[in-house]
Amino acid sequence: MYKATSMTIQHLAFFIIGFCSISFLIYPSLLVKYNPGSSWAVSIICVVIFICSFLYIGMSFINAGNMSFKDFIYKSLGKLLGTIYLSFFFTMLVLTLCGGCAVCANAISTSVFVKTPTWFILLLFIAFGFYVTTVKSGNLNVFTIVLSAMILFAYIVLMILLQKYRKITYIDSVTLSTIFKNGFFKSFCLQLGALSSFGVILPFFCKVKKEKNIARRLFFPTVIIGIMFMLSIIGGISIFGTKRFANIYYPLFIESQIVYYEGIVENADEIVLMIITLGYILKYSITVSSINTIMPKNIAMNKGLIILLTILIYFISIFLSNNTTLLFQYLEIYQYFALILFLIVPIVSCTIMNLFRK
């Protein structure tokens, strides 16, 4: 399977960009539905918090030396609380796989291949994911760099093609009183929860070589993620307006269909399809590798365990992807748990560890 080997911060940058970007690119409307008028301002607040939090967590883990993710958690939270947290963390990784597969199948089924059942799309997608994680061998660093670069390039091309369709007048003006009105807290938690998805790659931090200027090297990829996040929300609003944007399940597909350049480019569905397919394949591979990293050595990378896990993910994903409303309710709940388990608890753990070291 693709294995995570020792990496530099430059390698880690591609993990951050490739993994974190795919979710909020595909369903940003979920993140703004409770406060659509002020959502673009909320996104700026969340991006600033995300950058500061990620730099703090990243530097704390890397400065801990060669300590594994499990040892870091045990040392900061203690054996009992650490075991409980790792159990929840493992569950969140499995739920990440289920949600990712379900979104990929549902988005393709409802937006591109309308008559194709989700179980068939999932069969192809999970079969390829199983092949990558069990049969195909290689370096996860190289795999991630190639796919992340392709996703980033495709997104840049799509943003250039969509530029002429944006209208600044669709973006509502906001004041301090309108930002913090009803719906702010839910919108804030959902957006920050989506940005907190970087928690899945925390087990890889122990593989990062300690280098000089860690903060500066980590700052660049987090800024890229922040820009992509704000573009996904502000860009969507500038095309559809606040109310319509907040009520479209997969706005990026709709945005791509309006692209027209004198018969040369009639729509950009293929670009979005490439982004979502490569993105979720990458997300699947990284998450499975993350699961293996925190598993006990005697059962890590066990084919039997991966087969059982794959079957479980397949049937849960079928259940979720068959109903778009149910899927988005699941995704909403997932963002709240991601905020707690992938951001808040790691910040607490890093704070305890930093105080303990002093």
Backbone hydrogen bonds in HBPLUS format (Angstrom, degrees):
<---DONOR---> <-ACCEPTOR-->    atom                        ^
c    i                          cat <-CA-CA->   ^        H-A-AA   ^      H-
h    n   atom  resd res      DA  || num        DHA   H-A  angle D-A-AA Bond
n    s   type  num  typ     dist DA aas  dist angle  dist       angle   num
A0003-LYS N   A0138-GLY O   3.10 MM 135  6.51 159.7  2.14 160.0 156.2     1
A0140-LEU N   A0003-LYS O   2.91 MM 137  5.09 169.9  1.92 134.5 133.1     2
A0007-MET N   A0207-LYS O   2.93 MM 200  5.87 166.3  1.95 134.3 137.4     3
A0209-LYS N   A0007-MET O   2.87 MM 202  6.26 152.4  1.94 162.2 171.4     4
A0011-HIS N   A0008-THR O   3.13 MM   3  5.24 121.4  2.49  96.5 109.9     5
A0012-LEU N   A0008-THR O   3.09 MM   4  6.46 160.9  2.13 147.4 152.6     6
A0013-ALA N   A0009-ILE O   2.96 MM   4  6.20 138.9  2.14 141.8 152.1     7
A0014-PHE N   A0011-HIS O   3.06 MM   3  5.61 130.8  2.32 110.9 121.7     8
A0015-PHE N   A0011-HIS O   3.36 MM   4  6.81 149.8  2.46 144.2 152.8     9
A0015-PHE N   A0012-LEU O   3.07 MM   3  4.98 117.7  2.48  93.4 109.2    10
A0016-ILE N   A0012-LEU O   2.97 MM   4  6.30 158.8  2.02 155.6 160.5    11
A0017-ILE N   A0013-ALA O   3.01 MM   4  6.26 168.1  2.02 149.8 152.7    12
A0018-GLY N   A0014-PHE O   2.86 MM   4  5.76 165.6  1.89 145.5 150.4    13
A0019-PHE N   A0015-PHE O   2.98 MM   4  5.81 160.3  2.02 142.7 148.8    14
A0020-CYS N   A0016-ILE O   3.01 MM   4  5.68 155.4  2.07 141.0 148.4    15
A0021-SER N   A0017-ILE O   3.41 MM   4  5.88 154.9  2.48 134.8 140.2    16
A0025-LEU N   A0021-SER O   3.22 MM   4  6.20 132.9  2.46 149.1 161.9    17
A0026-ILE N   A0022-ILE O   3.29 MM   4  6.38 145.0  2.42 144.0 150.5    18
A0026-ILE N   A0023-SER O   3.19 MM   3  5.52 131.0  2.45 103.3 114.7    19
A0027-TYR N   A0023-SER O   3.18 MM   4  6.46 171.1  2.19 164.6 165.8    20
A0030-LEU N   A0027-TYR O   3.37 MM   3  5.93 148.3  2.48 111.0 117.4    21
A0031-LEU N   A0028-PRO O   2.96 MM   3  5.35 135.5  2.16 107.8 119.5    22
A0032-VAL N   A0029-SER O   3.29 MM   3  5.41 154.6  2.36 102.4 109.6    23
A0035-ASN N   A0032-VAL O   3.18 MM   3  5.61 145.2  2.31 111.7 121.1    24
A0039-SER N   A0036-PRO O   3.38 MM   3  4.98 160.0  2.42  95.7 101.4    25
A0041-ALA N   A0038-SER O   3.06 MM   3  5.47 125.0  2.38 107.9 121.1    26
A0042-VAL N   A0038-SER O   3.03 MM   4  6.35 155.6  2.09 152.3 160.1    27
A0043-SER N   A0039-SER O   2.86 MM   4  6.05 148.1  1.96 144.2 152.6    28
A0045-ILE N   A0041-ALA O   3.27 MM   4  6.65 158.0  2.32 146.4 151.4    29
A0046-CYS N   A0042-VAL O   2.92 MM   4  6.21 162.4  1.95 154.7 159.6    30
A0047-VAL N   A0043-SER O   2.92 MM   4  6.06 152.7  2.00 143.9 151.1    31
A0048-VAL N   A0044-ILE O   3.11 MM   4  6.35 159.5  2.16 148.7 153.2    32
A0049-ILE N   A0045-ILE O   3.11 MM   4  6.41 162.3  2.14 150.2 154.9    33
A0050-PHE N   A0046-CYS O   2.78 MM   4  5.94 156.7  1.84 147.9 155.4    34
A0051-ILE N   A0047-VAL O   2.92 MM   4  6.11 165.1  1.94 153.3 155.8    35
A0052-CYS N   A0048-VAL O   3.12 MM   4  6.34 170.5  2.13 151.1 153.5    36
A0053-SER N   A0049-ILE O   2.86 MM   4  5.95 162.9  1.89 152.0 157.5    37
A0054-PHE N   A0050-PHE O   2.81 MM   4  5.88 166.4  1.83 154.8 158.9    38
A0055-LEU N   A0051-ILE O   3.05 MM   4  6.13 165.2  2.07 148.1 152.3    39
A0056-TYR N   A0052-CYS O   3.09 MM   4  6.23 156.7  2.15 142.5 149.1    40
A0057-ILE N   A0053-SER O   2.87 MM   4  6.09 169.6  1.88 156.9 159.5    41
A0058-GLY N   A0054-PHE O   2.72 MM   4  5.73 166.7  1.74 153.8 158.6    42
A0059-MET N   A0055-LEU O   2.98 MM   4  5.92 165.1  2.00 143.0 147.6    43
A0060-SER N   A0056-TYR O   3.06 MM   4  6.11 151.4  2.14 140.1 148.3    44
A0061-PHE N   A0057-ILE O   2.99 MM   4  6.25 162.1  2.02 157.2 160.5    45
A0062-ILE N   A0058-GLY O   3.00 MM   4  6.13 168.2  2.02 152.6 156.3    46
A0063-ASN N   A0059-MET O   2.89 MM   4  5.79 157.5  1.94 142.1 148.9    47
A0064-ALA N   A0061-PHE O   3.20 MM   3  5.21 144.7  2.33  96.0 106.3    48
A0065-GLY N   A0062-ILE O   3.18 MM   3  5.84 161.2  2.22 115.8 119.1    49
A0072-PHE N   A0068-SER O   2.90 MM   4  6.10 154.8  1.97 150.1 157.6    50
A0073-ILE N   A0069-PHE O   3.01 MM   4  6.25 160.1  2.05 148.7 153.4    51
A0074-TYR N   A0070-LYS O   2.87 MM   4  6.08 165.4  1.89 154.0 158.4    52
A0075-LYS N   A0071-ASP O   2.87 MM   4  5.93 158.5  1.92 145.4 151.4    53
A0076-SER N   A0072-PHE O   3.05 MM   4  6.16 147.5  2.16 142.3 150.6    54
A0077-LEU N   A0073-ILE O   2.82 MM   4  5.75 168.6  1.84 155.6 159.4    55
A0078-GLY N   A0074-TYR O   2.82 MM   4  4.75 135.2  2.02 123.5 133.0    56
A0082-GLY N   A0078-GLY O   2.84 MM   4  5.48 142.5  1.98 136.4 148.5    57
A0083-THR N   A0079-LYS O   2.93 MM   4  5.94 152.3  2.01 139.0 145.5    58
A0084-ILE N   A0080-LEU O   3.05 MM   4  6.37 160.9  2.09 152.0 157.2    59
A0085-TYR N   A0081-LEU O   2.88 MM   4  6.08 163.0  1.91 148.7 153.7    60
A0086-LEU N   A0082-GLY O   2.89 MM   4  6.06 162.8  1.92 149.1 154.0    61
A0087-SER N   A0083-THR O   3.00 MM   4  6.16 145.6  2.12 142.1 151.0    62
A0088-PHE N   A0084-ILE O   3.09 MM   4  6.44 157.6  2.14 149.5 154.9    63
A0089-PHE N   A0085-TYR O   2.75 MM   4  5.98 152.2  1.82 150.0 159.5    64
A0090-PHE N   A0086-LEU O   2.87 MM   4  6.01 158.0  1.92 143.5 148.3    65
A0091-THR N   A0087-SER O   3.05 MM   4  6.30 158.7  2.10 143.4 149.3    66
A0092-MET N   A0088-PHE O   2.87 MM   4  6.14 152.7  1.95 147.0 154.5    67
A0093-LEU N   A0089-PHE O   3.02 MM   4  6.33 144.8  2.14 144.6 154.0    68
A0093-LEU N   A0090-PHE O   3.13 MM   3  5.11 121.2  2.50  93.3 108.0    69
A0094-VAL N   A0090-PHE O   3.09 MM   4  6.47 154.5  2.16 149.7 156.0    70
A0095-LEU N   A0091-THR O   2.90 MM   4  6.19 159.4  1.95 150.1 156.3    71
A0096-THR N   A0092-MET O   2.81 MM   4  5.95 139.6  1.97 138.4 149.7    72
A0097-LEU N   A0093-LEU O   3.09 MM   4  6.42 151.2  2.18 143.4 149.6    73
A0098-CYS N   A0094-VAL O   3.00 MM   4  6.36 160.0  2.04 150.4 155.8    74
A0099-GLY N   A0095-LEU O   2.86 MM   4  5.97 168.8  1.87 149.4 152.7    75
A0100-GLY N   A0096-THR O   2.90 MM   4  5.94 160.5  1.93 145.8 151.9    76
A0101-CYS N   A0097-LEU O   3.02 MM   4  6.14 168.6  2.03 151.4 154.2    77
A0102-ALA N   A0098-CYS O   2.98 MM   4  6.09 162.6  2.02 149.4 154.9    78
A0103-VAL N   A0099-GLY O   2.90 MM   4  6.01 162.2  1.93 150.8 155.3    79
A0104-CYS N   A0100-GLY O   3.05 MM   4  6.17 165.5  2.07 148.7 152.9    80
A0105-ALA N   A0101-CYS O   3.05 MM   4  6.24 167.7  2.07 152.1 154.9    81
A0106-ASN N   A0102-ALA O   2.87 MM   4  5.92 166.2  1.88 151.3 156.0    82
A0107-ALA N   A0103-VAL O   2.82 MM   4  5.75 166.0  1.83 151.9 156.2    83
A0108-ILE N   A0104-CYS O   3.18 MM   4  6.22 163.6  2.20 143.5 148.1    84
A0109-SER N   A0105-ALA O   2.92 MM   4  5.96 158.0  1.97 146.0 153.0    85
A0110-THR N   A0106-ASN O   2.90 MM   4  5.94 155.4  1.96 149.1 154.6    86
A0111-SER N   A0107-ALA O   2.97 MM   4  5.70 137.5  2.16 139.0 148.8    87
A0112-VAL N   A0108-ILE O   3.02 MM   4  5.19 155.4  2.08 129.3 135.5    88
A0113-PHE N   A0108-ILE O   2.90 MM   5  5.97 142.0  2.04 151.3 161.7    89
A0116-THR N   A0113-PHE O   3.13 MM   3  5.50 160.3  2.17 112.6 118.6    90
A0120-PHE N   A0117-PRO O   3.21 MM   3  5.61 133.4  2.44 105.2 116.0    91
A0121-ILE N   A0117-PRO O   3.36 MM   4  6.78 160.2  2.41 149.4 154.3    92
A0122-LEU N   A0118-THR O   2.84 MM   4  6.00 164.3  1.87 155.2 159.9    93
A0123-LEU N   A0119-TRP O   2.97 MM   4  6.04 143.8  2.11 131.5 141.3    94
A0124-LEU N   A0120-PHE O   3.17 MM   4  6.50 157.4  2.22 148.8 152.6    95
A0125-PHE N   A0121-ILE O   2.90 MM   4  6.10 166.4  1.92 152.7 157.2    96
A0126-ILE N   A0122-LEU O   2.77 MM   4  5.69 170.7  1.77 152.1 155.1    97
A0127-ALA N   A0123-LEU O   3.04 MM   4  5.83 145.7  2.16 130.9 140.9    98
A0128-PHE N   A0124-LEU O   3.07 MM   4  6.25 155.4  2.13 143.0 148.9    99
A0129-GLY N   A0125-PHE O   2.91 MM   4  6.20 155.8  1.97 144.7 152.5   100
A0130-PHE N   A0126-ILE O   2.74 MM   4  5.90 152.9  1.81 146.8 153.6   101
A0131-TYR N   A0127-ALA O   2.98 MM   4  6.22 151.0  2.06 140.4 148.3   102
A0132-VAL N   A0128-PHE O   2.92 MM   4  6.20 160.4  1.96 152.9 157.5   103
A0133-THR N   A0129-GLY O   3.00 MM   4  6.14 157.3  2.06 146.2 152.2   104
A0134-THR N   A0130-PHE O   2.97 MM   4  5.88 126.9  2.26 142.3 153.0   105
A0135-VAL N   A0131-TYR O   2.92 MM   4  5.00 139.8  2.08 124.5 137.3   106
A0136-LYS N   A0131-TYR O   2.82 MM   5  5.99 166.6  1.84 155.9 160.6   107
A0143-PHE N   A0139-ASN O   3.17 MM   4  6.43 170.5  2.18 155.0 157.7   108
A0144-THR N   A0140-LEU O   2.87 MM   4  5.91 158.3  1.91 146.5 152.0   109
A0145-ILE N   A0141-ASN O   2.95 MM   4  6.15 160.6  1.99 148.4 153.9   110
A0146-VAL N   A0142-VAL O   3.03 MM   4  6.21 169.4  2.04 157.8 159.5   111
A0147-LEU N   A0143-PHE O   3.16 MM   4  6.31 173.3  2.17 149.2 151.4   112
A0148-SER N   A0144-THR O   2.83 MM   4  5.77 161.5  1.86 150.6 156.9   113
A0149-ALA N   A0145-ILE O   3.00 MM   4  6.00 158.5  2.05 143.5 149.4   114
A0150-MET N   A0146-VAL O   3.11 MM   4  6.33 154.0  2.18 144.6 151.7   115
A0151-ILE N   A0147-LEU O   2.94 MM   4  6.17 157.8  1.99 150.4 156.2   116
A0152-LEU N   A0148-SER O   2.90 MM   4  6.07 166.6  1.92 152.5 156.2   117
A0153-PHE N   A0149-ALA O   2.96 MM   4  6.05 159.1  2.01 144.9 150.9   118
A0154-ALA N   A0150-MET O   2.95 MM   4  6.08 163.1  1.98 146.8 151.6   119
A0155-TYR N   A0151-ILE O   2.94 MM   4  6.13 155.8  2.00 149.2 155.9   120
A0156-ILE N   A0152-LEU O   3.03 MM   4  6.22 156.9  2.09 146.8 152.6   121
A0157-VAL N   A0153-PHE O   3.04 MM   4  6.30 162.8  2.07 152.8 157.0   122
A0158-LEU N   A0154-ALA O   2.99 MM   4  6.21 158.7  2.03 146.0 152.0   123
A0159-MET N   A0155-TYR O   2.92 MM   4  6.16 157.8  1.97 150.4 156.0   124
A0160-ILE N   A0156-ILE O   3.03 MM   4  6.30 150.8  2.12 146.8 154.5   125
A0161-LEU N   A0157-VAL O   3.02 MM   4  6.30 158.0  2.06 150.4 156.2   126
A0162-LEU N   A0158-LEU O   2.99 MM   4  6.18 142.9  2.14 145.4 155.5   127
A0163-GLN N   A0160-ILE O   3.33 MM   3  5.28 152.2  2.42  98.7 106.7   128
A0165-TYR N   A0162-LEU O   3.01 MM   3  5.57 155.5  2.07 118.1 125.9   129
A0166-ARG N   A0163-GLN O   3.30 MM   3  5.67 169.8  2.31 114.1 117.0   130
A0167-LYS N   A0238-SER O   2.75 MM  71  5.06 159.5  1.79 134.6 141.2   131
A0170-TYR N   A0167-LYS O   3.10 MM   3  5.80 162.6  2.13 118.4 123.2   132
A0171-ILE N   A0168-ILE O   3.18 MM   3  5.67 158.6  2.23 111.2 117.5   133
A0178-THR N   A0175-THR O   3.13 MM   3  5.26 121.8  2.48  98.3 112.4   134
A0179-ILE N   A0175-THR O   2.97 MM   4  6.18 154.2  2.04 157.6 164.7   135
A0184-PHE N   A0181-LYS O   3.08 MM   3  5.88 156.1  2.14 147.6 149.1   136
A0187-SER N   A0183-GLY O   3.05 MM   4  6.10 165.9  2.07 150.4 155.0   137
A0188-PHE N   A0184-PHE O   2.74 MM   4  5.84 159.2  1.78 155.4 162.0   138
A0189-CYS N   A0185-PHE O   2.91 MM   4  6.09 162.6  1.94 148.7 153.0   139
A0190-LEU N   A0186-LYS O   2.93 MM   4  6.08 161.1  1.96 151.4 156.6   140
A0191-GLN N   A0187-SER O   2.99 MM   4  6.09 165.5  2.01 149.3 153.3   141
A0192-LEU N   A0188-PHE O   2.95 MM   4  6.03 166.2  1.97 150.4 154.9   142
A0193-GLY N   A0189-CYS O   2.78 MM   4  5.71 143.8  1.91 136.9 147.9   143
A0194-ALA N   A0190-LEU O   2.96 MM   4  6.18 149.2  2.06 142.6 149.8   144
A0195-LEU N   A0191-GLN O   3.11 MM   4  6.42 155.4  2.18 145.4 151.7   145
A0196-SER N   A0192-LEU O   2.94 MM   4  6.07 127.3  2.22 134.4 148.7   146
A0197-SER N   A0194-ALA O   3.37 MM   3  5.75 163.7  2.40 109.6 112.1   147
A0199-GLY N   A0196-SER O   2.99 MM   3  6.04 171.2  2.00 131.8 133.5   148
A0200-VAL N   A0197-SER O   3.14 MM   3  6.10 171.4  2.15 127.1 128.1   149
A0201-ILE N   A0198-PHE O   2.98 MM   3  5.70 146.2  2.10 118.7 126.5   150
A0202-LEU N   A0199-GLY O   3.16 MM   3  5.20 165.4  2.18 106.5 110.4   151
A0204-PHE N   A0201-ILE O   2.99 MM   3  5.51 153.0  2.07 115.2 123.6   152
A0205-PHE N   A0202-LEU O   3.02 MM   3  5.44 159.0  2.07 116.5 122.9   153
A0207-LYS N   A0204-PHE O   2.92 MM   3  5.44 155.0  1.98 114.5 122.6   154
A0208-VAL N   A0205-PHE O   3.10 MM   3  5.28 162.7  2.13 107.7 113.2   155
A0217-ARG N   A0213-ASN O   3.08 MM   4  6.31 158.1  2.13 152.2 158.4   156
A0218-LEU N   A0214-ILE O   2.91 MM   4  6.11 148.0  2.01 153.5 162.3   157
A0219-PHE N   A0215-ALA O   2.91 MM   4  5.92 135.8  2.10 141.9 153.9   158
A0223-VAL N   A0219-PHE O   3.00 MM   4  6.18 148.4  2.10 152.1 160.7   159
A0224-ILE N   A0220-PHE O   3.14 MM   4  6.47 154.4  2.21 149.8 156.7   160
A0225-ILE N   A0221-PRO O   3.01 MM   4  6.30 160.1  2.05 148.5 153.1   161
A0226-GLY N   A0222-THR O   2.91 MM   4  6.12 155.4  1.97 142.5 149.8   162
A0227-ILE N   A0223-VAL O   2.87 MM   4  6.14 157.1  1.92 152.0 157.3   163
A0228-MET N   A0224-ILE O   2.95 MM   4  6.20 164.4  1.98 153.1 157.3   164
A0229-PHE N   A0225-ILE O   2.87 MM   4  6.02 154.0  1.93 148.7 156.4   165
A0230-MET N   A0226-GLY O   2.99 MM   4  6.22 164.2  2.02 150.1 153.5   166
A0231-LEU N   A0227-ILE O   2.88 MM   4  6.02 157.1  1.93 149.3 156.4   167
A0232-SER N   A0228-MET O   2.95 MM   4  6.07 150.1  2.04 142.9 150.2   168
A0233-ILE N   A0229-PHE O   3.33 MM   4  6.64 144.4  2.47 141.7 149.9   169
A0234-ILE N   A0230-MET O   2.72 MM   4  5.75 157.9  1.76 160.6 163.7   170
A0235-GLY N   A0231-LEU O   2.69 MM   4  4.87 137.5  1.87 120.1 134.4   171
A0237-ILE N   A0233-ILE O   3.02 MM   4  6.23 161.7  2.06 151.0 155.9   172
A0238-SER N   A0234-ILE O   2.96 MM   4  6.11 154.3  2.03 146.0 153.1   173
A0239-ILE N   A0236-GLY O   3.20 MM   3  5.32 150.8  2.29 100.4 109.1   174
A0240-PHE N   A0236-GLY O   3.01 MM   4  6.22 171.1  2.02 159.3 161.2   175
A0241-GLY N   A0237-ILE O   2.73 MM   4  4.65 146.1  1.84 129.0 138.7   176
A0245-PHE N   A0241-GLY O   3.08 MM   4  5.95 158.7  2.12 148.4 155.2   177
A0246-ALA N   A0242-THR O   3.09 MM   4  6.17 154.9  2.15 147.2 153.1   178
A0247-ASN N   A0244-ARG O   3.05 MM   3  5.29 153.7  2.12 106.9 115.2   179
A0248-ILE N   A0245-PHE O   3.45 MM   3  5.57 168.8  2.47 111.6 110.3   180
A0253-PHE N   A0250-TYR O   3.22 MM   3  5.95 139.2  2.39 119.3 127.2   181
A0255-GLU N   A0251-PRO O   2.80 MM   4  6.03 161.7  1.84 157.9 163.4   182
A0256-SER N   A0252-LEU O   3.04 MM   4  6.16 153.6  2.11 139.1 145.7   183
A0257-GLN N   A0253-PHE O   3.28 MM   4  6.51 136.8  2.48 138.0 148.1   184
A0257-GLN N   A0254-ILE O   3.17 MM   3  5.26 132.3  2.41  97.9 110.2   185
A0258-ILE N   A0255-GLU O   3.26 MM   3  5.72 156.2  2.32 110.0 116.5   186
A0259-VAL N   A0256-SER O   3.40 MM   3  5.65 160.8  2.44 104.6 110.2   187
A0268-ALA N   A0256-SER O   2.84 MM  12  4.61 163.3  1.87 126.7 131.8   188
A0261-TYR N   A0265-VAL O   2.78 MM   4  5.10 147.6  1.89 143.3 152.7   189
A0264-ILE N   A0261-TYR O   2.86 MM   3  5.60 155.1  1.92 132.1 134.0   190
A0271-ILE N   A0268-ALA O   3.09 MM   3  5.37 125.2  2.40 102.6 115.7   191
A0272-VAL N   A0268-ALA O   3.28 MM   4  6.71 161.4  2.32 154.9 158.7   192
A0273-LEU N   A0269-ASP O   2.82 MM   4  6.01 160.0  1.86 154.1 160.7   193
A0274-MET N   A0270-GLU O   2.92 MM   4  6.09 148.8  2.02 140.8 148.7   194
A0275-ILE N   A0271-ILE O   2.93 MM   4  6.24 155.0  1.99 146.7 153.8   195
A0276-ILE N   A0272-VAL O   2.91 MM   4  6.16 168.8  1.92 158.2 159.6   196
A0277-THR N   A0273-LEU O   2.99 MM   4  6.01 159.0  2.04 142.7 149.2   197
A0278-LEU N   A0274-MET O   2.96 MM   4  5.88 165.4  1.98 148.9 152.8   198
A0279-GLY N   A0275-ILE O   2.84 MM   4  5.63 148.1  1.94 137.2 147.8   199
A0280-TYR N   A0276-ILE O   3.05 MM   4  6.00 163.0  2.08 139.9 143.6   200
A0281-ILE N   A0277-THR O   3.05 MM   4  6.17 148.8  2.15 145.3 154.2   201
A0282-LEU N   A0278-LEU O   2.95 MM   4  6.07 159.5  1.99 146.1 151.8   202
A0283-LYS N   A0279-GLY O   2.86 MM   4  6.07 155.1  1.93 141.9 149.8   203
A0284-TYR N   A0280-TYR O   2.88 MM   4  5.85 154.2  1.95 135.8 142.5   204
A0285-SER N   A0281-ILE O   3.01 MM   4  6.22 164.0  2.04 147.8 151.7   205
A0286-ILE N   A0282-LEU O   2.96 MM   4  6.12 168.7  1.97 156.1 159.0   206
A0287-THR N   A0283-LYS O   3.01 MM   4  6.03 159.2  2.05 144.1 150.2   207
A0288-VAL N   A0284-TYR O   3.02 MM   4  6.19 163.3  2.05 151.6 155.8   208
A0289-SER N   A0285-SER O   3.03 MM   4  6.17 158.9  2.07 145.3 151.6   209
A0290-SER N   A0286-ILE O   2.84 MM   4  6.05 144.8  1.96 142.2 152.7   210
A0291-ILE N   A0287-THR O   2.90 MM   4  6.20 150.4  1.99 146.4 154.1   211
A0292-ASN N   A0288-VAL O   3.02 MM   4  6.34 158.8  2.06 148.6 153.7   212
A0293-THR N   A0289-SER O   3.01 MM   4  6.22 140.4  2.17 138.4 149.2   213
A0294-ILE N   A0290-SER O   3.28 MM   4  6.64 144.7  2.42 146.0 152.7   214
A0295-MET N   A0291-ILE O   3.12 MM   4  6.23 123.5  2.46 142.6 157.6   215
A0299-ILE N   A0296-PRO O   3.07 MM   3  5.77 157.0  2.13 120.5 127.0   216
A0300-ALA N   A0296-PRO O   2.93 MM   4  5.87 126.4  2.23 151.6 166.4   217
A0306-ILE N   A0302-ASN O   3.04 MM   4  6.35 159.5  2.08 153.8 159.9   218
A0307-ILE N   A0303-LYS O   2.86 MM   4  6.07 152.4  1.93 150.2 157.6   219
A0308-LEU N   A0304-GLY O   3.06 MM   4  6.34 165.1  2.08 150.3 153.2   220
A0309-LEU N   A0305-LEU O   2.89 MM   4  6.07 159.3  1.93 148.5 155.1   221
A0310-THR N   A0306-ILE O   2.80 MM   4  5.90 150.6  1.89 142.6 150.9   222
A0311-ILE N   A0307-ILE O   2.98 MM   4  6.25 159.5  2.02 152.5 157.0   223
A0312-LEU N   A0308-LEU O   3.03 MM   4  6.24 163.1  2.06 148.8 153.4   224
A0313-ILE N   A0309-LEU O   2.91 MM   4  6.10 163.5  1.94 149.3 154.0   225
A0314-TYR N   A0310-THR O   2.90 MM   4  6.05 154.5  1.97 146.6 153.8   226
A0315-PHE N   A0311-ILE O   3.19 MM   4  6.47 165.5  2.22 154.6 155.6   227
A0316-ILE N   A0312-LEU O   3.08 MM   4  6.24 163.4  2.11 153.4 158.6   228
A0317-SER N   A0313-ILE O   2.86 MM   4  5.84 156.0  1.91 146.7 153.9   229
A0318-ILE N   A0314-TYR O   2.97 MM   4  6.22 148.0  2.07 143.6 152.3   230
A0319-PHE N   A0315-PHE O   3.15 MM   4  6.35 163.4  2.18 144.7 148.3   231
A0320-LEU N   A0316-ILE O   3.03 MM   4  6.31 156.5  2.08 148.2 154.5   232
A0321-SER N   A0317-SER O   2.82 MM   4  5.83 165.5  1.84 151.8 156.3   233
A0322-ASN N   A0318-ILE O   3.18 MM   4  6.10 137.3  2.37 146.2 153.0   234
A0323-ASN N   A0320-LEU O   3.44 MM   3  6.03 162.0  2.48 113.0 117.5   235
A0327-LEU N   A0323-ASN O   2.92 MM   4  6.15 157.4  1.97 152.1 159.2   236
A0328-PHE N   A0324-THR O   3.01 MM   4  6.24 157.4  2.06 150.3 154.7   237
A0329-GLN N   A0325-THR O   3.06 MM   4  6.33 143.1  2.21 142.7 153.1   238
A0330-TYR N   A0326-LEU O   2.95 MM   4  6.21 153.8  2.02 148.7 155.9   239
A0331-LEU N   A0327-LEU O   2.90 MM   4  6.21 156.2  1.95 147.0 153.7   240
A0332-GLU N   A0328-PHE O   3.00 MM   4  6.06 148.3  2.10 135.2 143.1   241
A0333-ILE N   A0329-GLN O   3.14 MM   4  6.39 163.9  2.16 148.3 151.5   242
A0334-TYR N   A0330-TYR O   2.88 MM   4  6.08 154.3  1.94 148.1 156.5   243
A0335-GLN N   A0331-LEU O   3.07 MM   4  6.32 149.1  2.17 145.0 150.6   244
A0337-PHE N   A0333-ILE O   3.23 MM   4  6.63 161.2  2.27 153.6 158.1   245
A0338-ALA N   A0334-TYR O   2.82 MM   4  6.02 153.8  1.89 152.0 160.5   246
A0339-LEU N   A0335-GLN O   2.97 MM   4  6.15 150.4  2.06 143.1 150.1   247
A0340-ILE N   A0336-TYR O   3.29 MM   4  6.63 151.9  2.38 141.8 148.2   248
A0341-LEU N   A0337-PHE O   2.83 MM   4  5.99 175.7  1.83 164.0 163.3   249
A0342-PHE N   A0338-ALA O   2.80 MM   4  5.13 150.9  1.88 134.0 142.6   250
A0344-ILE N   A0339-LEU O   3.03 MM   5  6.38 166.7  2.04 156.5 160.5   251
A0345-VAL N   A0340-ILE O   2.93 MM   5  6.09 166.5  1.95 169.6 170.5   252
A0347-ILE N   A0343-LEU O   3.03 MM   4  6.15 153.0  2.11 147.1 154.7   253
A0348-VAL N   A0344-ILE O   3.00 MM   4  6.31 158.3  2.05 152.1 158.0   254
A0349-SER N   A0345-VAL O   2.84 MM   4  6.08 162.1  1.87 156.2 161.5   255
A0350-CYS N   A0346-PRO O   2.84 MM   4  5.98 160.5  1.88 148.5 153.5   256
A0351-THR N   A0347-ILE O   2.94 MM   4  6.10 153.5  2.01 145.5 152.9   257
A0352-ILE N   A0348-VAL O   3.00 MM   4  6.25 162.9  2.03 153.1 156.8   258
A0353-MET N   A0349-SER O   2.92 MM   4  6.12 160.9  1.96 148.0 153.9   259
A0354-ASN N   A0350-CYS O   2.85 MM   4  5.99 158.2  1.90 147.0 152.9   260
A0355-LEU N   A0351-THR O   2.98 MM   4  6.16 157.0  2.03 147.4 153.6   261
A0356-PHE N   A0352-ILE O   2.86 MM   4  6.01 151.6  1.94 145.6 154.3   262
A0357-ARG N   A0353-MET O   2.91 MM   4  6.14 152.8  1.98 148.0 154.6   263
A0358-LYS N   A0354-ASN O   3.20 MM   4  6.39 146.7  2.31 137.7 145.7   264
